[in-house]
Amino acid sequence: MRVWTLLPGRYQLHLGIDSDDDDDSDITLEQRTVALQRADRISLTLPPNQVLVLKVTQTEAHPKLFSLPDLAISAREIHMEDNVLVIPVHNIGSADAPATEIVVKDEHGQILARKQVPPIAAPLDLNPKIHTLQLSIPVLATGTTLHVELDAANQIREIYEGNNVAAVIPKMGTR
């Protein structure tokens, strides 16, 4: 499930079975606390043939999203030059992005390369703010998928986290 209209904050989720049709759960299936912001996903396992109730209650408010940085990478911009993976990293948010790390993994989750990303200013002057990284990658088998992730430790609060990952099948020497 993806949330679109919740205000950013910490939420208590309660999923349960409603066995008497009163819109209250009678049997608790899952209860947890999560931090959510616009467009976040909530993973739920729903049993078949049951009437379910999901209650989402905010327990702590976080600052509005639009005053945050937003780091972004795109598979369309990532390319190989010899054995160097070239990755443009954008800040498309409204606040400066602090330094972070970028990690490149193979399709088995093995880390092939990692590098520090320097702070990137916010594009408050409406000009793109991009830092291009170059990471040496070992020789790969043709068709190998690389998984690139910014801020994998999730240390930076951002407007949208979904643009911090990209899966690419690099072609040698092409853009």
PAKEDO-799323 format. One record per residue: residue in one letter; chain; x, y, z of N, C-alpha, C in turn. Coordinates in Angstrom, 2 decimals, always signed. Each point is the difference from the previous one (the first is absolute). Layout:
REM residues N
+------+-------+---------+---------+---------+---------+---------+---------+---------+---------+---------+
: resn : chain :      nx :      ny :      nz :     cax :     cay :     caz :      cx :      cy :      cz :
+------+-------+---------+---------+---------+---------+---------+---------+---------+---------+---------+
:    A :     A :       X :       Y :       Z :       X :       Y :       Z :       X :       Y :       Z :
...
+------+-------+---------+---------+---------+---------+---------+---------+---------+---------+---------+
This chain:
REM residues 175
+------+-------+---------+---------+---------+---------+---------+---------+---------+---------+---------+
: resn : chain :      nx :      ny :      nz :     cax :     cay :     caz :      cx :      cy :      cz :
+------+-------+---------+---------+---------+---------+---------+---------+---------+---------+---------+
:    M :     A :   +0.86 :   -1.16 :   +0.00 :   -0.86 :   +1.16 :   +0.00 :   +0.91 :   +1.23 :   +0.00 :
:    R :     A :   -0.40 :   +1.02 :   -0.74 :   +0.78 :   +1.24 :   -0.04 :   -0.85 :   +1.12 :   +0.61 :
:    V :     A :   +0.63 :   +0.81 :   +0.85 :   -0.73 :   +1.11 :   +0.64 :   +0.29 :   +1.29 :   -0.76 :
:    W :     A :   -1.04 :   +0.75 :   -0.26 :   +0.16 :   +1.25 :   -0.76 :   -0.41 :   +1.23 :   +0.79 :
:    T :     A :   -0.93 :   -0.13 :   +0.91 :   -0.53 :   +1.20 :   +0.64 :   +0.35 :   +0.13 :   +1.48 :
:    L :     A :   +0.74 :   -0.95 :   +0.54 :   +0.39 :   +0.11 :   +1.41 :   +1.05 :   +1.09 :   +0.17 :
:    L :     A :   -0.09 :   +0.74 :   +1.10 :   +1.03 :   +0.97 :   +0.32 :   +1.25 :   -0.75 :   +0.46 :
:    P :     A :   +1.18 :   +0.56 :   -0.23 :   +1.21 :   -0.71 :   +0.42 :   +0.04 :   -0.17 :   +1.52 :
:    G :     A :   +0.43 :   -1.19 :   +0.43 :   +0.09 :   -0.24 :   +1.43 :   +0.16 :   -1.46 :   +0.33 :
:    R :     A :   -0.13 :   -0.29 :   +1.28 :   +0.07 :   -1.38 :   +0.50 :   -1.44 :   -0.45 :   +0.23 :
:    Y :     A :   -0.29 :   -1.23 :   -0.43 :   -1.36 :   -0.52 :   +0.06 :   -0.02 :   -1.37 :   +0.66 :
:    Q :     A :   -1.10 :   -0.27 :   +0.69 :   -0.28 :   -1.32 :   +0.55 :   -0.96 :   -0.68 :   -0.98 :
:    L :     A :   +0.40 :   -1.16 :   -0.53 :   -0.85 :   -0.77 :   -0.90 :   -0.59 :   -1.17 :   +0.77 :
:    H :     A :   -1.28 :   -0.22 :   -0.19 :   -0.66 :   -1.14 :   +0.64 :   -0.86 :   -0.68 :   -1.06 :
:    L :     A :   +0.33 :   -1.25 :   -0.32 :   -0.75 :   -0.79 :   -0.97 :   -0.66 :   -1.15 :   +0.75 :
:    G :     A :   -1.31 :   -0.14 :   -0.23 :   -0.71 :   -1.07 :   +0.69 :   -1.20 :   -0.51 :   -0.78 :
:    I :     A :   -0.53 :   -1.11 :   +0.44 :   -1.18 :   -0.61 :   -0.60 :   -1.23 :   +0.53 :   +0.71 :
:    D :     A :   -1.00 :   +0.43 :   -0.79 :   -1.29 :   +0.45 :   +0.53 :   -0.98 :   -1.15 :   -0.17 :
:    S :     A :   -0.22 :   -0.76 :   +1.05 :   -0.85 :   -1.20 :   -0.10 :   -1.48 :   +0.28 :   +0.22 :
:    D :     A :   -0.35 :   +1.21 :   +0.48 :   -1.42 :   +0.29 :   +0.27 :   -0.51 :   +1.23 :   -0.75 :
:    D :     A :   +0.70 :   +0.43 :   -1.05 :   -0.43 :   +1.10 :   -0.88 :   -0.30 :   +1.31 :   +0.72 :
:    D :     A :   +0.77 :   +0.32 :   +1.05 :   -0.20 :   +1.27 :   +0.70 :   +1.10 :   +1.02 :   -0.31 :
:    D :     A :   +0.82 :   -0.29 :   -1.01 :   +1.11 :   +0.88 :   -0.43 :   +1.09 :   +0.14 :   +1.06 :
:    D :     A :   +0.05 :   -0.89 :   +0.96 :   +1.09 :   -0.07 :   +0.97 :   +0.62 :   -1.39 :   -0.11 :
:    S :     A :   +1.32 :   -0.05 :   +0.15 :   +0.64 :   -1.32 :   -0.08 :   -0.23 :   -0.78 :   +1.29 :
:    D :     A :   -0.28 :   -1.27 :   -0.18 :   -0.23 :   -0.89 :   +1.13 :   +1.21 :   -0.90 :   +0.26 :
:    I :     A :   +0.77 :   -0.25 :   -1.04 :   +1.20 :   -0.83 :   +0.11 :   +1.15 :   +0.78 :   -0.62 :
:    T :     A :   +1.01 :   +0.30 :   +0.78 :   +1.16 :   +0.76 :   -0.50 :   +0.91 :   -0.92 :   -0.80 :
:    L :     A :   +0.30 :   +0.42 :   -1.24 :   +0.94 :   -0.74 :   -0.84 :   +1.39 :   +0.62 :   +0.04 :
:    E :     A :   +0.03 :   +1.32 :   +0.08 :   +1.29 :   +0.70 :   -0.04 :   -0.15 :   +1.37 :   +0.63 :
:    Q :     A :   +1.03 :   +0.39 :   +0.74 :   +0.04 :   +1.32 :   +0.60 :   +1.45 :   +0.46 :   -0.03 :
:    R :     A :   +0.24 :   +1.20 :   -0.55 :   +1.37 :   +0.51 :   -0.07 :   -0.01 :   +1.52 :   -0.12 :
:    T :     A :   +1.16 :   +0.58 :   +0.30 :   +0.20 :   +1.44 :   -0.12 :   +0.93 :   +0.24 :   -1.19 :
:    V :     A :   -0.38 :   +0.94 :   -0.86 :   +0.80 :   +0.31 :   -1.19 :   +0.05 :   +1.51 :   -0.21 :
:    A :     A :   +1.09 :   +0.45 :   -0.63 :   +0.10 :   +1.39 :   -0.44 :   -0.48 :   +0.05 :   -1.44 :
:    L :     A :   -0.93 :   +0.90 :   -0.28 :   -0.59 :   +0.10 :   -1.33 :   +0.03 :   +1.43 :   -0.50 :
:    Q :     A :   +0.08 :   +0.12 :   -1.32 :   -0.17 :   +1.28 :   -0.66 :   -0.68 :   -0.28 :   -1.34 :
:    R :     A :   -0.35 :   +1.05 :   -0.70 :   -0.72 :   -0.12 :   -1.26 :   +0.70 :   -0.99 :   -0.94 :
:    A :     A :   -0.77 :   -0.90 :   -0.59 :   +0.43 :   -0.97 :   -1.00 :   +0.74 :   -1.20 :   +0.57 :
:    D :     A :   +0.12 :   -0.11 :   +1.33 :   +0.64 :   -1.18 :   +0.58 :   -0.89 :   -1.23 :   -0.19 :
:    R :     A :   +0.65 :   -1.15 :   +0.00 :   -0.72 :   -1.27 :   -0.11 :   -0.09 :   -0.65 :   +1.38 :
:    I :     A :   -1.13 :   -0.65 :   +0.23 :   -0.18 :   -0.82 :   +1.19 :   -0.22 :   -1.42 :   -0.50 :
:    S :     A :   +0.84 :   -0.92 :   +0.44 :   -0.13 :   -1.39 :   -0.39 :   -0.93 :   -0.71 :   +0.99 :
:    L :     A :   -1.04 :   -0.61 :   -0.53 :   -0.97 :   -0.70 :   +0.83 :   -0.25 :   -1.39 :   -0.56 :
:    T :     A :   -0.17 :   -0.97 :   +0.87 :   -0.41 :   -1.34 :   -0.41 :   -1.46 :   -0.15 :   +0.41 :
:    L :     A :   -0.86 :   -0.16 :   -1.01 :   -1.44 :   -0.06 :   +0.26 :   -0.50 :   -1.43 :   -0.22 :
:    P :     A :   -0.63 :   -0.58 :   +1.02 :   -0.53 :   -1.35 :   -0.16 :   -1.25 :   +0.03 :   -0.90 :
:    P :     A :   -0.23 :   -1.07 :   -0.75 :   -1.17 :   -0.04 :   -0.88 :   -1.29 :   -0.23 :   +0.77 :
:    N :     A :   -1.09 :   +0.41 :   -0.61 :   -1.35 :   -0.28 :   +0.51 :   -0.24 :   +0.50 :   +1.41 :
:    Q :     A :   +0.55 :   +1.15 :   +0.33 :   -0.18 :   +0.61 :   +1.32 :   -0.36 :   +1.47 :   -0.19 :
:    V :     A :   -0.84 :   +0.52 :   +0.88 :   -0.25 :   +1.44 :   +0.04 :   +1.07 :   +0.58 :   +0.92 :
:    L :     A :   +0.77 :   +0.94 :   -0.54 :   +1.13 :   +0.55 :   +0.74 :   -0.20 :   +1.47 :   +0.31 :
:    V :     A :   +0.61 :   +0.44 :   +1.08 :   -0.01 :   +1.41 :   +0.39 :   +1.45 :   +0.43 :   +0.17 :
:    L :     A :   +0.38 :   +1.07 :   -0.68 :   +1.32 :   +0.59 :   +0.18 :   -0.19 :   +1.37 :   +0.60 :
:    K :     A :   +0.57 :   +0.22 :   +1.18 :   -0.05 :   +1.31 :   +0.65 :   +1.41 :   +0.57 :   -0.01 :
:    V :     A :   +0.11 :   +1.23 :   -0.46 :   +1.28 :   +0.70 :   -0.08 :   -0.15 :   +1.28 :   +0.82 :
:    T :     A :   +0.74 :   +0.10 :   +1.10 :   -0.12 :   +1.13 :   +0.92 :   +1.34 :   +0.70 :   +0.14 :
:    Q :     A :   +0.02 :   +1.31 :   -0.26 :   +1.24 :   +0.75 :   +0.13 :   +0.34 :   +0.18 :   +1.48 :
:    T :     A :   +1.25 :   -0.33 :   +0.38 :   +0.44 :   +0.15 :   +1.38 :   +1.02 :   +1.13 :   +0.16 :
:    E :     A :   +0.58 :   +0.43 :   -1.13 :   +0.99 :   +1.09 :   +0.05 :   +0.04 :   +0.66 :   -1.38 :
:    A :     A :   -0.08 :   +1.33 :   -0.01 :   +0.07 :   +0.74 :   -1.27 :   +1.45 :   +0.33 :   -0.35 :
:    H :     A :   +0.32 :   -0.07 :   -1.28 :   +1.31 :   +0.41 :   -0.52 :   -0.16 :   +1.29 :   -0.80 :
:    P :     A :   +1.10 :   +0.73 :   -0.26 :   -0.11 :   +1.23 :   -0.79 :   -0.58 :   -0.29 :   -1.39 :
:    K :     A :   -0.59 :   +1.03 :   -0.58 :   -0.56 :   -0.12 :   -1.35 :   +1.09 :   -0.42 :   -0.97 :
:    L :     A :   -0.37 :   -0.81 :   -0.97 :   +0.96 :   -0.55 :   -0.95 :   +0.67 :   +1.03 :   -0.89 :
:    F :     A :   -0.69 :   +1.04 :   -0.34 :   +0.51 :   +0.89 :   -1.04 :   +1.15 :   +0.87 :   +0.46 :
:    S :     A :   +0.40 :   -0.12 :   +1.26 :   +1.17 :   +0.73 :   +0.48 :   +1.20 :   -0.94 :   +0.15 :
:    L :     A :   +0.00 :   -1.08 :   -0.76 :   +1.04 :   -1.03 :   +0.11 :   +0.80 :   -0.12 :   -1.30 :
:    P :     A :   +1.18 :   -0.63 :   +0.07 :   +0.71 :   -0.33 :   -1.23 :   -0.68 :   -1.17 :   -0.70 :
:    D :     A :   +0.38 :   -0.25 :   -1.24 :   -0.50 :   -1.16 :   -0.73 :   +1.07 :   -0.46 :   -0.99 :
:    L :     A :   +0.83 :   -0.94 :   +0.46 :   +1.01 :   -0.56 :   -0.89 :   -0.68 :   -0.90 :   -1.02 :
:    A :     A :   +0.56 :   -0.05 :   -1.22 :   -0.62 :   -0.80 :   -1.05 :   +1.04 :   -0.51 :   -0.97 :
:    I :     A :   -0.21 :   -1.26 :   -0.43 :   +0.78 :   -0.57 :   -1.09 :   -0.99 :   -0.60 :   -1.00 :
:    S :     A :   +0.45 :   -0.16 :   -1.24 :   -0.87 :   -0.55 :   -1.04 :   +0.78 :   -1.03 :   -0.82 :
:    A :     A :   -0.61 :   -1.15 :   -0.22 :   +0.64 :   -1.04 :   -0.81 :   +0.30 :   +0.50 :   -1.41 :
:    R :     A :   -0.80 :   +0.93 :   -0.51 :   +0.23 :   +0.52 :   -1.36 :   +1.27 :   +0.83 :   -0.10 :
:    E :     A :   +0.48 :   +0.53 :   +1.11 :   +1.21 :   +0.84 :   -0.03 :   +1.27 :   -0.76 :   +0.37 :
:    I :     A :   -0.13 :   -1.15 :   +0.61 :   +1.16 :   -0.77 :   +0.44 :   +0.55 :   -0.77 :   -1.19 :
:    H :     A :   +1.32 :   +0.07 :   -0.19 :   +0.62 :   -0.70 :   -1.13 :   +1.42 :   -0.43 :   +0.35 :
:    M :     A :   +0.54 :   -0.90 :   -0.82 :   +1.36 :   -0.51 :   +0.17 :   +0.93 :   +0.67 :   -1.00 :
:    E :     A :   +1.19 :   +0.33 :   +0.45 :   +1.10 :   +0.43 :   -0.86 :   +1.18 :   -0.87 :   +0.38 :
:    D :     A :   +0.36 :   -0.94 :   -0.87 :   +0.97 :   -1.04 :   +0.31 :   -0.53 :   -0.77 :   +1.21 :
:    N :     A :   +0.74 :   -0.11 :   +1.09 :   -0.51 :   -0.69 :   +1.19 :   -0.36 :   +0.99 :   +1.09 :
:    V :     A :   -0.43 :   +1.18 :   -0.41 :   -0.39 :   +1.04 :   +0.95 :   -1.49 :   +0.28 :   -0.16 :
:    L :     A :   -0.73 :   -0.12 :   +1.10 :   -1.42 :   +0.31 :   +0.00 :   -0.14 :   +1.49 :   +0.31 :
:    V :     A :   -0.66 :   +0.73 :   -0.89 :   -0.18 :   +1.44 :   +0.14 :   -1.43 :   +0.24 :   +0.48 :
:    I :     A :   -0.12 :   +0.66 :   +1.16 :   -1.31 :   +0.18 :   +0.65 :   -0.22 :   +1.46 :   +0.33 :
:    P :     A :   -0.88 :   +0.70 :   -0.72 :   -0.38 :   +1.35 :   +0.40 :   -0.96 :   -0.06 :   +1.20 :
:    V :     A :   +0.33 :   +0.74 :   +1.06 :   -0.83 :   +0.05 :   +1.21 :   -0.58 :   +1.41 :   +0.10 :
:    H :     A :   -1.31 :   +0.09 :   +0.06 :   -0.71 :   +1.28 :   +0.04 :   -0.52 :   +0.28 :   +1.41 :
:    N :     A :   -0.14 :   +1.27 :   +0.34 :   -0.82 :   +0.42 :   +1.14 :   -1.13 :   +0.80 :   -0.61 :
:    I :     A :   -1.21 :   -0.54 :   +0.04 :   -1.16 :   +0.69 :   -0.57 :   -0.92 :   +0.53 :   +1.11 :
:    G :     A :   +0.51 :   +0.03 :   +1.22 :   -0.79 :   +0.47 :   +1.14 :   +0.15 :   +1.49 :   +0.23 :
:    S :     A :   -0.50 :   +0.45 :   +1.13 :   +0.05 :   +1.43 :   +0.32 :   +0.93 :   +0.30 :   +1.17 :
:    A :     A :   +0.83 :   -0.98 :   +0.38 :   +1.01 :   +0.21 :   +1.04 :   +1.29 :   -0.69 :   -0.45 :
:    D :     A :   +1.11 :   +0.49 :   +0.51 :   +1.29 :   -0.61 :   -0.33 :   +0.03 :   -1.44 :   +0.49 :
:    A :     A :   +0.58 :   -0.88 :   -0.81 :   +0.14 :   -1.41 :   +0.38 :   +1.37 :   -0.20 :   +0.62 :
:    P :     A :   +0.07 :   -0.60 :   +1.19 :   +1.31 :   -0.27 :   +0.61 :   +0.72 :   -1.13 :   -0.74 :
:    A :     A :   +1.26 :   -0.18 :   +0.33 :   +0.78 :   -1.10 :   -0.58 :   -0.65 :   -1.33 :   +0.34 :
:    T :     A :   +0.14 :   -0.95 :   -0.90 :   -0.54 :   -1.34 :   +0.21 :   +0.87 :   -0.99 :   -0.76 :
:    E :     A :   -0.47 :   -1.20 :   -0.14 :   +0.76 :   -1.03 :   -0.71 :   -0.85 :   -0.59 :   -1.10 :
:    I :     A :   +0.64 :   -0.39 :   -1.10 :   -0.66 :   -0.73 :   -1.07 :   +0.62 :   -1.38 :   -0.06 :
:    V :     A :   -0.83 :   -1.01 :   -0.22 :   +0.45 :   -1.39 :   -0.02 :   -0.47 :   -0.64 :   -1.30 :
:    V :     A :   +0.88 :   -0.79 :   -0.62 :   -0.35 :   -0.76 :   -1.19 :   +0.13 :   -1.48 :   +0.34 :
:    K :     A :   -1.09 :   -0.75 :   -0.25 :   -0.02 :   -1.44 :   +0.29 :   -0.30 :   -0.77 :   -1.27 :
:    D :     A :   +0.45 :   -1.25 :   -0.03 :   -0.37 :   -0.86 :   -1.12 :   -1.38 :   -0.59 :   +0.28 :
:    E :     A :   -0.45 :   -0.85 :   -0.90 :   -1.36 :   -0.55 :   +0.15 :   -0.13 :   -0.99 :   +1.15 :
:    H :     A :   +1.12 :   -0.35 :   +0.63 :   -0.04 :   -0.89 :   +1.17 :   +0.15 :   +0.78 :   +1.31 :
:    G :     A :   +0.07 :   +1.33 :   -0.10 :   +0.11 :   +0.84 :   +1.19 :   +1.43 :   +0.24 :   +0.46 :
:    Q :     A :   +0.98 :   -0.51 :   -0.74 :   +1.40 :   +0.21 :   +0.37 :   +0.41 :   +1.42 :   -0.38 :
:    I :     A :   +0.63 :   +0.70 :   +0.93 :   +0.44 :   +1.37 :   -0.25 :   +1.20 :   -0.01 :   -0.94 :
:    L :     A :   -0.14 :   +0.70 :   -1.12 :   +1.08 :   +0.11 :   -0.98 :   +0.79 :   +1.29 :   +0.18 :
:    A :     A :   -0.68 :   +1.05 :   +0.45 :   +0.66 :   +1.29 :   +0.19 :   -0.83 :   +0.85 :   +0.94 :
:    R :     A :   +0.67 :   +0.92 :   +0.68 :   -0.69 :   +0.99 :   +0.83 :   +0.84 :   +1.26 :   -0.02 :
:    K :     A :   -0.66 :   +1.13 :   +0.17 :   +0.72 :   +1.27 :   -0.04 :   -0.79 :   +1.04 :   +0.77 :
:    Q :     A :   +0.73 :   +0.93 :   +0.60 :   -0.65 :   +1.13 :   +0.68 :   -0.55 :   +0.98 :   -1.04 :
:    V :     A :   -1.19 :   +0.47 :   +0.26 :   -0.61 :   +1.06 :   -0.81 :   +0.14 :   +1.27 :   +0.82 :
:    P :     A :   +0.59 :   +1.05 :   -0.56 :   +0.16 :   +1.24 :   +0.77 :   -1.34 :   +0.70 :   +0.20 :
:    P :     A :   -0.07 :   +0.98 :   +0.89 :   -1.24 :   +0.77 :   +0.12 :   -0.37 :   +0.62 :   -1.35 :
:    I :     A :   -1.29 :   +0.07 :   -0.26 :   -0.49 :   +0.61 :   -1.25 :   -1.01 :   +1.08 :   +0.39 :
:    A :     A :   +0.25 :   +1.21 :   -0.50 :   -0.87 :   +1.13 :   +0.31 :   -1.40 :   -0.21 :   -0.57 :
:    A :     A :   -0.97 :   +0.68 :   +0.58 :   -1.36 :   -0.01 :   -0.52 :   -0.06 :   +0.88 :   -1.25 :
:    P :     A :   -0.82 :   -0.35 :   -0.97 :   -0.10 :   +0.79 :   -1.22 :   -0.93 :   +1.21 :   +0.15 :
:    L :     A :   +0.27 :   +0.81 :   +1.00 :   -0.89 :   +1.13 :   +0.30 :   +0.04 :   +1.07 :   -1.08 :
:    D :     A :   +1.05 :   +0.00 :   -0.84 :   +0.10 :   +0.96 :   -1.10 :   -0.58 :   -0.57 :   -1.29 :
:    L :     A :   -0.66 :   -1.14 :   +0.09 :   -0.64 :   -0.70 :   -1.12 :   +1.00 :   -0.57 :   -1.00 :
:    N :     A :   +1.28 :   -0.04 :   +0.35 :   +1.00 :   -0.66 :   -0.83 :   +0.30 :   -1.36 :   +0.62 :
:    P :     A :   +0.12 :   -1.05 :   -0.83 :   +0.24 :   -1.34 :   +0.54 :   +1.25 :   -0.06 :   +0.86 :
:    K :     A :   -0.09 :   -0.76 :   +1.07 :   +1.14 :   -0.24 :   +0.88 :   +0.32 :   -1.49 :   -0.10 :
:    I :     A :   +1.11 :   -0.29 :   -0.69 :   +0.37 :   -1.38 :   -0.31 :   +1.46 :   -0.22 :   +0.34 :
:    H :     A :   +0.29 :   -1.13 :   +0.61 :   +1.39 :   -0.42 :   +0.21 :   +0.15 :   -1.35 :   -0.70 :
:    T :     A :   +0.92 :   -0.08 :   -0.95 :   +0.20 :   -1.24 :   -0.74 :   +1.12 :   -0.81 :   +0.63 :
:    L :     A :   -0.33 :   -1.25 :   +0.35 :   +0.95 :   -0.92 :   +0.62 :   +0.51 :   -0.99 :   -1.02 :
:    Q :     A :   +1.22 :   -0.45 :   +0.21 :   +0.58 :   -1.05 :   -0.83 :   +0.49 :   -1.11 :   +0.92 :
:    L :     A :   -0.52 :   -1.20 :   -0.21 :   +0.36 :   -1.14 :   +0.84 :   +0.57 :   -1.11 :   -0.87 :
:    S :     A :   +1.17 :   -0.48 :   +0.36 :   +0.60 :   -1.14 :   -0.71 :   -0.76 :   -1.26 :   +0.34 :
:    I :     A :   -0.37 :   -0.75 :   -1.04 :   -0.78 :   -1.21 :   +0.15 :   +0.80 :   -1.15 :   -0.61 :
:    P :     A :   +0.03 :   -1.17 :   +0.64 :   +0.69 :   -1.13 :   -0.61 :   -0.66 :   -0.40 :   -1.32 :
:    V :     A :   +0.73 :   -0.71 :   -0.82 :   -0.55 :   -0.47 :   -1.28 :   -1.24 :   -0.85 :   +0.30 :
:    L :     A :   -1.07 :   +0.28 :   -0.74 :   -1.28 :   -0.66 :   +0.25 :   -0.37 :   -0.90 :   -1.16 :
:    A :     A :   -0.77 :   -1.03 :   +0.30 :   -0.57 :   -0.83 :   -1.06 :   -1.05 :   +0.81 :   -0.74 :
:    T :     A :   -0.12 :   -0.23 :   -1.29 :   -1.00 :   +0.71 :   -0.80 :   -1.39 :   -0.23 :   +0.59 :
:    G :     A :   -0.76 :   +1.06 :   +0.11 :   -1.35 :   -0.09 :   +0.52 :   -0.12 :   +0.06 :   +1.51 :
:    T :     A :   +1.10 :   +0.21 :   +0.71 :   -0.03 :   +0.09 :   +1.46 :   -0.75 :   +1.27 :   +0.43 :
:    T :     A :   -0.94 :   -0.16 :   +0.91 :   -0.73 :   +1.15 :   +0.53 :   +0.74 :   +0.55 :   +1.21 :
:    L :     A :   +0.20 :   +1.31 :   -0.01 :   +0.61 :   +0.68 :   +1.15 :   -1.10 :   +0.74 :   +0.75 :
:    H :     A :   +0.07 :   -0.03 :   +1.32 :   -0.94 :   +0.71 :   +0.85 :   +0.76 :   +1.13 :   +0.69 :
:    V :     A :   -0.41 :   +1.23 :   -0.28 :   +0.66 :   +1.19 :   +0.53 :   -0.92 :   +0.61 :   +1.04 :
:    E :     A :   +0.56 :   +0.33 :   +1.18 :   -0.83 :   +0.56 :   +1.07 :   +0.72 :   +1.13 :   +0.71 :
:    L :     A :   -0.70 :   +1.12 :   +0.09 :   +0.45 :   +1.16 :   +0.77 :   -0.51 :   -0.12 :   +1.42 :
:    D :     A :   +0.78 :   +0.45 :   +0.96 :   -0.44 :   +0.06 :   +1.39 :   -0.65 :   -1.32 :   +0.44 :
:    A :     A :   +0.70 :   -1.11 :   -0.27 :   -0.54 :   -1.33 :   +0.32 :   -0.29 :   -0.16 :   +1.49 :
:    A :     A :   +0.75 :   +0.71 :   +0.84 :   -0.23 :   -0.07 :   +1.45 :   -1.17 :   +0.88 :   +0.43 :
:    N :     A :   -0.59 :   +0.73 :   -0.96 :   -1.17 :   +0.85 :   +0.25 :   +0.25 :   +1.01 :   +1.12 :
:    Q :     A :   +1.11 :   +0.70 :   -0.10 :   +0.38 :   +1.00 :   +1.00 :   -0.59 :   +1.38 :   -0.30 :
:    I :     A :   -0.44 :   +0.23 :   -1.25 :   -0.49 :   +1.32 :   -0.40 :   -1.51 :   -0.04 :   -0.17 :
:    R :     A :   -0.72 :   +0.87 :   +0.68 :   -1.45 :   +0.15 :   -0.25 :   -0.15 :   +0.77 :   -1.29 :
:    E :     A :   -0.80 :   -0.53 :   -0.91 :   -0.16 :   +0.60 :   -1.32 :   -1.47 :   +0.11 :   -0.37 :
:    I :     A :   -0.26 :   +0.78 :   -1.04 :   -1.36 :   +0.13 :   -0.50 :   -0.50 :   -1.34 :   -0.50 :
:    Y :     A :   +0.83 :   -0.72 :   -0.75 :   -0.41 :   -1.29 :   -0.57 :   +1.21 :   -0.92 :   -0.06 :
:    E :     A :   -0.10 :   -1.17 :   +0.61 :   +1.12 :   -0.95 :   +0.05 :   +0.05 :   -0.92 :   -1.23 :
:    G :     A :   -1.10 :   -0.11 :   -0.72 :   -0.08 :   -0.93 :   -1.12 :   +0.94 :   +0.30 :   -1.15 :
:    N :     A :   +0.49 :   +1.24 :   -0.09 :   +0.93 :   +0.34 :   -1.08 :   +1.46 :   -0.13 :   +0.44 :
:    N :     A :   +0.24 :   -0.73 :   +1.08 :   +1.36 :   -0.25 :   +0.49 :   +0.55 :   -1.33 :   -0.51 :
:    V :     A :   -0.77 :   -0.72 :   -0.78 :   +0.44 :   -1.30 :   -0.50 :   -0.20 :   -0.08 :   -1.51 :
:    A :     A :   +0.88 :   -0.75 :   -0.64 :   -0.12 :   -0.24 :   -1.44 :   +0.61 :   -1.35 :   -0.32 :
:    A :     A :   -0.63 :   -0.73 :   -0.90 :   +0.54 :   -1.26 :   -0.50 :   +0.38 :   +0.23 :   -1.46 :
:    V :     A :   +1.25 :   -0.33 :   -0.33 :   +0.49 :   +0.23 :   -1.36 :   +0.73 :   -1.23 :   -0.52 :
:    I :     A :   -0.10 :   -0.21 :   -1.30 :   +0.80 :   -1.00 :   -0.69 :   +0.94 :   +0.79 :   -0.89 :
:    P :     A :   +1.21 :   +0.28 :   +0.50 :   +0.89 :   +0.90 :   -0.74 :   +0.52 :   -0.63 :   -1.28 :
:    K :     A :   +0.16 :   +0.86 :   -1.00 :   +0.64 :   -0.39 :   -1.25 :   +1.35 :   +0.69 :   -0.02 :
:    M :     A :   +1.03 :   -0.73 :   -0.25 :   +1.35 :   +0.56 :   +0.04 :   +0.17 :   +1.11 :   -1.03 :
:    G :     A :   +0.55 :   +1.13 :   +0.46 :   +0.36 :   +1.10 :   -0.89 :   -1.17 :   +0.74 :   -0.61 :
:    T :     A :   -1.21 :   -0.14 :   +0.58 :   -1.16 :   +0.68 :   -0.57 :   -0.64 :   +0.90 :   +1.03 :
:    R :     A :   -0.85 :   +0.87 :   -0.48 :   -0.78 :   +0.88 :   +0.86 :   -1.45 :   -0.36 :   -0.08 :
+------+-------+---------+---------+---------+---------+---------+---------+---------+---------+---------+
